[in-house]
Amino acid sequence: MPKIAHLYFKSAVIFFLAGIIVGLKMAISGNHDVIPAHAHINLLGWVSCAIIGAYFAFCPAKAEKRLAMLQFGLYVTSVAMISIALYLMGVGYPQIEPLAAFGSILTLVAALMFAFIVFSPDTAPASSLGLGSRATP
């Protein structure tokens, strides 16, 4: 499995654990003011990182591109930025909202980078993708 797929899966697990911790905190305290952070941690973090990691596991030629690693760094950093900012806003720090907005813009840029990677032509030879010719009996 390509390195970036491993990195995405590891990031997904970290976001998964963070989502559980935030959810437990809400359940125990009875205070659900951080639901937006919880949702972003789970959907943009846990779920999306797992899906993107699976894509790169299935498309190893695209996983080896430098753009893929840049996209990973930007995506994970920006999702963490949004999640932390939304959490802080939920616990009473509304002045942090510009950080959430900036993180959202960076996440969009990272998502557009991922879309570019997905829609770009695959440059690996067909034989390395398991699509080469097979001997027929």
Backbone as CSV, one residue per row, in Angstrom:
resi,resn,N_x,N_y,N_z,CA_x,CA_y,CA_z,C_x,C_y,C_z
1,MET,0.850,-1.179,0.000,0.000,0.000,0.000,0.891,1.236,0.000
2,PRO,0.527,2.245,-0.804,1.333,3.468,-0.861,1.387,4.184,0.491
3,LYS,2.488,4.885,0.699,2.704,5.609,1.956,1.564,6.585,2.250
4,ILE,1.093,7.294,1.223,0.045,8.288,1.459,-1.255,7.631,1.922
5,ALA,-1.540,6.432,1.442,-2.740,5.724,1.895,-2.621,5.420,3.385
6,HIS,-1.442,4.961,3.808,-1.207,4.712,5.236,-1.378,5.998,6.039
7,LEU,-0.823,7.100,5.534,-0.924,8.377,6.243,-2.382,8.819,6.368
8,TYR,-3.148,8.647,5.301,-4.561,9.009,5.368,-5.315,8.126,6.354
9,PHE,-5.033,6.818,6.344,-5.718,5.922,7.286,-5.333,6.238,8.728
10,LYS,-4.067,6.549,8.965,-3.643,6.920,10.322,-4.315,8.223,10.756
11,SER,-4.396,9.182,9.842,-5.085,10.441,10.151,-6.564,10.191,10.433
12,ALA,-7.170,9.306,9.641,-8.582,8.975,9.854,-8.798,8.417,11.255
13,VAL,-7.911,7.550,11.702,-8.049,6.956,13.042,-7.903,8.030,14.116
14,ILE,-6.987,8.962,13.928,-6.824,10.049,14.907,-8.095,10.893,14.969
15,PHE,-8.643,11.247,13.804,-9.899,12.010,13.790,-11.042,11.187,14.385
16,PHE,-11.064,9.876,14.111,-12.092,8.984,14.661,-12.063,9.024,16.189
17,LEU,-10.868,8.893,16.757,-10.730,8.936,18.217,-11.107,10.307,18.772
18,ALA,-10.689,11.360,18.080,-11.049,12.717,18.521,-12.563,12.904,18.487
19,GLY,-13.213,12.390,17.444,-14.669,12.489,17.352,-15.365,11.761,18.485
20,ILE,-14.849,10.595,18.836,-15.426,9.846,19.958,-15.245,10.608,21.265
21,ILE,-14.070,11.163,21.471,-13.804,11.909,22.704,-14.720,13.128,22.808
22,VAL,-14.869,13.874,21.713,-15.756,15.043,21.734,-17.201,14.599,21.965
23,GLY,-17.607,13.515,21.330,-18.964,12.997,21.528,-19.205,12.560,22.959
24,LEU,-18.233,11.883,23.559,-18.363,11.476,24.959,-18.437,12.681,25.888
25,LYS,-17.622,13.679,25.606,-17.644,14.901,26.423,-19.028,15.535,26.371
26,MET,-19.616,15.572,25.175,-20.963,16.143,25.061,-21.979,15.300,25.822
27,ALA,-21.889,13.992,25.694,-22.850,13.100,26.358,-22.745,13.187,27.876
28,ILE,-21.519,13.212,28.371,-21.305,13.244,29.823,-21.743,14.586,30.412
29,SER,-21.407,15.660,29.721,-21.723,16.992,30.253,-23.171,17.415,29.986
30,GLY,-23.783,16.820,28.971,-25.125,17.249,28.588,-25.118,18.543,27.796
31,ASN,-23.945,19.071,27.509,-23.792,20.309,26.757,-23.393,19.939,25.327
32,HIS,-24.245,20.296,24.371,-24.010,19.925,22.979,-23.630,21.123,22.103
33,ASP,-22.993,22.105,22.698,-22.606,23.307,21.961,-21.510,23.063,20.924
34,VAL,-20.827,21.927,21.003,-19.724,21.665,20.073,-20.120,20.669,18.976
35,ILE,-21.424,20.522,18.742,-21.884,19.616,17.678,-21.249,19.963,16.319
36,PRO,-21.129,21.237,15.948,-20.484,21.514,14.647,-19.052,20.970,14.570
37,ALA,-18.295,21.111,15.637,-16.930,20.561,15.647,-16.975,19.042,15.555
38,HIS,-17.863,18.424,16.298,-18.010,16.973,16.288,-18.326,16.474,14.880
39,ALA,-19.235,17.141,14.202,-19.609,16.747,12.844,-18.443,16.898,11.869
40,HIS,-17.712,17.994,11.980,-16.577,18.203,11.080,-15.458,17.199,11.349
41,ILE,-15.197,16.918,12.607,-14.164,15.932,12.943,-14.528,14.577,12.333
42,ASN,-15.793,14.191,12.475,-16.203,12.873,11.983,-16.304,12.807,10.467
43,LEU,-16.912,13.796,9.837,-17.132,13.710,8.396,-15.917,14.132,7.570
44,LEU,-15.377,15.305,7.845,-14.207,15.732,7.085,-12.946,14.994,7.525
45,GLY,-12.888,14.660,8.807,-11.707,13.974,9.325,-11.767,12.477,9.138
46,TRP,-12.557,11.796,9.955,-12.621,10.341,9.950,-13.077,9.776,8.605
47,VAL,-14.246,10.158,8.146,-14.825,9.542,6.952,-14.061,9.930,5.688
48,SER,-13.852,11.218,5.479,-13.192,11.648,4.245,-11.746,11.175,4.160
49,CYS,-11.023,11.203,5.264,-9.641,10.703,5.234,-9.608,9.217,4.890
50,ALA,-10.550,8.452,5.427,-10.600,7.021,5.115,-10.921,6.802,3.640
51,ILE,-11.849,7.567,3.099,-12.215,7.414,1.685,-11.061,7.832,0.778
52,ILE,-10.433,8.953,1.083,-9.297,9.406,0.265,-8.145,8.404,0.364
53,GLY,-7.907,7.884,1.559,-6.869,6.862,1.718,-7.162,5.625,0.889
54,ALA,-8.422,5.213,0.862,-8.802,4.057,0.049,-8.581,4.348,-1.434
55,TYR,-8.905,5.556,-1.866,-8.678,5.916,-3.270,-7.202,5.752,-3.623
56,PHE,-6.331,6.296,-2.779,-4.895,6.196,-3.071,-4.387,4.762,-2.961
57,ALA,-5.009,3.950,-2.115,-4.627,2.537,-2.043,-4.987,1.825,-3.346
58,PHE,-6.118,2.203,-3.938,-6.556,1.581,-5.191,-5.897,2.187,-6.428
59,CYS,-5.328,3.378,-6.292,-4.684,4.065,-7.423,-3.247,4.423,-7.055
60,PRO,-2.382,3.421,-6.916,-1.027,3.691,-6.431,-0.206,4.612,-7.329
61,ALA,-0.488,4.622,-8.635,0.271,5.516,-9.513,0.003,6.977,-9.165
62,LYS,-1.232,7.294,-8.840,-1.561,8.672,-8.475,-1.065,9.000,-7.067
63,ALA,-0.935,7.983,-6.238,-0.452,8.182,-4.868,1.016,8.591,-4.841
64,GLU,1.748,8.255,-5.871,3.180,8.550,-5.905,3.493,9.969,-6.369
65,LYS,2.489,10.690,-6.824,2.722,12.055,-7.304,2.968,12.996,-6.136
66,ARG,3.837,13.967,-6.370,4.156,14.963,-5.324,2.909,15.750,-4.921
67,LEU,2.044,16.023,-5.896,0.818,16.762,-5.604,-0.038,16.036,-4.573
68,ALA,-0.036,14.715,-4.607,-0.832,13.942,-3.653,-0.349,14.190,-2.221
69,MET,0.941,14.233,-2.025,1.470,14.463,-0.677,1.203,15.906,-0.228
70,LEU,1.303,16.859,-1.146,0.977,18.249,-0.808,-0.505,18.362,-0.442
71,GLN,-1.347,17.664,-1.188,-2.781,17.675,-0.917,-3.060,17.075,0.457
72,PHE,-2.382,15.984,0.788,-2.555,15.361,2.097,-2.218,16.349,3.218
73,GLY,-1.058,16.971,3.127,-0.639,17.916,4.168,-1.612,19.062,4.331
74,LEU,-2.064,19.623,3.216,-3.000,20.741,3.284,-4.350,20.285,3.823
75,TYR,-4.834,19.127,3.357,-6.150,18.668,3.780,-6.192,18.373,5.280
76,VAL,-5.256,17.594,5.760,-5.280,17.206,7.173,-5.070,18.425,8.078
77,THR,-4.173,19.303,7.698,-3.930,20.512,8.488,-5.168,21.406,8.522
78,SER,-5.798,21.583,7.374,-6.960,22.483,7.329,-8.169,21.897,8.048
79,VAL,-8.360,20.584,7.976,-9.477,19.973,8.700,-9.235,20.075,10.211
80,ALA,-8.009,19.869,10.637,-7.690,20.046,12.055,-7.933,21.495,12.482
81,MET,-7.553,22.429,11.618,-7.750,23.856,11.909,-9.237,24.175,12.081
82,ILE,-10.068,23.698,11.158,-11.515,23.940,11.257,-12.064,23.309,12.529
83,SER,-11.680,22.074,12.782,-12.220,21.333,13.927,-11.893,22.016,15.251
84,ILE,-10.652,22.418,15.398,-10.233,23.091,16.632,-10.944,24.437,16.769
85,ALA,-11.001,25.191,15.656,-11.658,26.496,15.705,-13.143,26.357,16.044
86,LEU,-13.827,25.397,15.432,-15.248,25.204,15.738,-15.453,24.760,17.184
87,TYR,-14.556,23.929,17.684,-14.646,23.510,19.087,-14.499,24.723,20.006
88,LEU,-13.488,25.537,19.746,-13.267,26.723,20.575,-14.437,27.700,20.489
89,MET,-15.008,27.844,19.306,-16.195,28.703,19.174,-17.344,28.143,20.013
90,GLY,-17.499,26.828,20.021,-18.576,26.193,20.772,-18.445,26.325,22.269
91,VAL,-17.202,26.452,22.742,-17.003,26.588,24.192,-16.841,28.042,24.621
92,GLY,-17.142,28.973,23.707,-17.201,30.364,24.130,-16.133,31.300,23.613
93,TYR,-15.479,30.971,22.529,-14.462,31.858,21.954,-14.857,32.254,20.525
94,PRO,-15.886,33.092,20.361,-16.361,33.435,19.014,-15.330,34.199,18.181
95,GLN,-14.362,34.825,18.840,-13.356,35.598,18.108,-12.449,34.720,17.251
96,ILE,-12.522,33.397,17.407,-11.682,32.480,16.642,-12.304,32.155,15.275
97,GLU,-13.497,32.695,15.009,-14.202,32.387,13.767,-13.386,32.636,12.490
98,PRO,-12.562,33.685,12.417,-11.752,33.856,11.201,-10.825,32.654,10.926
99,LEU,-10.356,31.994,11.982,-9.533,30.804,11.787,-10.355,29.679,11.169
100,ALA,-11.602,29.530,11.594,-12.493,28.521,11.002,-12.737,28.845,9.527
101,ALA,-12.947,30.113,9.225,-13.176,30.515,7.836,-11.941,30.256,6.975
102,PHE,-10.778,30.599,7.494,-9.536,30.365,6.757,-9.311,28.869,6.553
103,GLY,-9.556,28.073,7.583,-9.429,26.625,7.465,-10.393,26.055,6.445
104,SER,-11.590,26.622,6.381,-12.579,26.174,5.399,-12.111,26.444,3.977
105,ILE,-11.534,27.606,3.762,-11.010,27.939,2.431,-9.868,26.993,2.064
106,LEU,-8.975,26.729,3.008,-7.873,25.797,2.740,-8.390,24.387,2.468
107,THR,-9.443,23.980,3.169,-10.029,22.666,2.926,-10.616,22.595,1.519
108,LEU,-11.255,23.658,1.085,-11.767,23.695,-0.280,-10.630,23.558,-1.286
109,VAL,-9.544,24.280,-1.066,-8.388,24.185,-1.966,-7.867,22.743,-2.001
110,ALA,-7.757,22.119,-0.834,-7.283,20.728,-0.774,-8.260,19.781,-1.471
111,ALA,-9.559,20.037,-1.336,-10.558,19.202,-2.015,-10.465,19.375,-3.532
112,LEU,-10.227,20.597,-3.986,-10.039,20.838,-5.417,-8.774,20.145,-5.921
113,MET,-7.725,20.143,-5.112,-6.498,19.420,-5.475,-6.789,17.929,-5.614
114,PHE,-7.559,17.377,-4.682,-7.914,15.961,-4.756,-8.737,15.684,-6.010
115,ALA,-9.684,16.550,-6.312,-10.480,16.381,-7.530,-9.578,16.398,-8.764
116,PHE,-8.604,17.302,-8.783,-7.663,17.358,-9.901,-6.898,16.039,-10.029
117,ILE,-6.449,15.506,-8.898,-5.727,14.230,-8.910,-6.626,13.117,-9.451
118,VAL,-7.852,13.062,-8.969,-8.783,12.007,-9.395,-9.060,12.093,-10.891
119,PHE,-9.286,13.290,-11.407,-9.648,13.448,-12.811,-8.461,13.533,-13.762
120,SER,-7.245,13.608,-13.229,-6.075,13.648,-14.104,-5.834,12.262,-14.690
121,PRO,-5.267,12.225,-15.894,-5.019,10.919,-16.507,-3.994,10.111,-15.714
122,ASP,-4.197,8.820,-15.716,-3.266,7.919,-15.037,-2.066,7.715,-15.939
123,THR,-0.866,7.975,-15.418,0.332,7.890,-16.247,1.058,6.560,-16.120
124,ALA,0.571,5.669,-15.273,1.234,4.378,-15.100,0.893,3.464,-16.267
125,PRO,1.845,2.638,-16.681,1.537,1.685,-17.744,0.469,0.698,-17.288
126,ALA,-0.329,0.238,-18.226,-1.435,-0.669,-17.918,-0.964,-1.924,-17.210
127,SER,0.226,-2.399,-17.525,0.710,-3.637,-16.901,0.941,-3.472,-15.408
128,SER,1.338,-2.274,-14.961,1.580,-2.073,-13.531,0.271,-1.934,-12.760
129,LEU,-0.829,-1.710,-13.479,-2.127,-1.597,-12.824,-2.883,-2.911,-12.839
130,GLY,-2.248,-3.950,-13.342,-2.916,-5.235,-13.403,-3.885,-5.325,-14.570
131,LEU,-3.726,-4.411,-15.543,-4.636,-4.391,-16.680,-3.957,-4.856,-17.956
132,GLY,-2.765,-5.380,-17.823,-2.013,-5.819,-18.996,-2.645,-7.027,-19.652
133,SER,-2.071,-7.413,-20.756,-2.630,-8.553,-21.490,-2.392,-9.848,-20.722
134,ARG,-3.355,-10.732,-20.828,-3.243,-12.041,-20.207,-3.126,-13.087,-21.296
135,ALA,-2.398,-14.091,-20.971,-2.295,-15.200,-21.917,-3.621,-15.929,-21.958
136,THR,-4.112,-16.182,-23.129,-5.367,-16.918,-23.252,-5.084,-18.342,-23.657
137,PRO,-5.872,-19.288,-23.161,-5.607,-20.705,-23.496,-5.941,-21.022,-24.932
